[in-house]
Amino acid sequence: MARGGFFAVDSLTSVHVLVVDDDPAFREILLSLLRYCGALVTAVATPEEALLAMDQVKPDVVVLTIGGGAGTAAALPRRVRARKPEDGGNVPIVAVV
């Protein structure tokens, strides 16, 4: 950790993050912030796209925003946990409200 309690700019180097958010502007903010910290980022708009992306890439973490929408995003963690571990079923999930 860098001086002052903040993480170093490259603190997420080689960490693959899957971002799931239906708001293009907020998704772009998360994408930029994570890339600034060195992360590899795949960004999608829907839980269905997230599951498809997980078939192609193996993220180290999923960042999911849960807003006041239709509620389909809230079901994504359950759908991810239903997958086999080798298919990403045990990937950490961070929910942002």
N, C-alpha and C positions, 0 to 999 in steps of 0.2 A: 504494500500500500504506500502511496506517495505521501510526502509530508503534508500535514494539515488534515488528514483523514479522508482525502479524496482518492479514488482509484486512479492509477496511471492510465494515460491515454491508450496504451496498448494492453490493458488488463484483460481484454476478452480475445486476444489474438488466438486464432485457430478454434474458437468456440463457434459452433454452427447454431444459430438461433432461427427458429421458425416463428414468425410474427403473424398473428391472425387478428385482423381488425377490418371492419366493413367501412370505416371512414378513411377515404384515400389520403386526406391531409394528415390525420393523426398517424396513419400507417407510415407515411413518408417521414414524419418526425422521428418515429421509433427507428425506422430503417437508418436514417442519417446518424442518429445518436449511437446506435449499436455499431455501425460501420466505423464511426469516429473512434470508438474504443477498440477497434481491431477485429470485431466479430464478422463472421461470414453470415449473411442474412438471406433468408428466403421469406418473402412477404406475400401473403394471400389475403383475400377478402372474406372467405367463408369457411366454416368448419369442413364442408365437403372438399373444398380445395386443399385444406390443410391435410386431410387424410390422403388425398391423392399425392400431395407433395411428399408425405412421409413414405410413400411407396418408392419415390425416386431418390430422396436424400434421407440421411439419418441425422436429424438434428440432435444437439446436445441438450437443448432446452426448448420448450414451447412457451412463447409469451402470448397470452390470450387476453383480449379486452372484453369485458362483459359489461355491456351498457343496457340501456332501456329498450333495446330492440325486441325482436321476436322471441328471444330466449334460446335460440338454437345454439348459440355459442356456449351457454352454460352446460349443454349436454356433451360438448367436445371432450372434456376430461374423461368422462365415463366411456366414450367411444374409443379413446386412445388406450385406456386401461384394459379394454376388451381385446386389444391386439396382443400377439405373442411378444415376449421381450425382444426377440431378434428383429421384430417389425416395429420397434419403438414403443411397445406397451409399457415400459418402465421409465420413459423419458420424464425428467422433471417438468412440471407445468407451473407457470407463474400466471396467475389471474390478476389483471389490473381492472379495477372498477372505475 
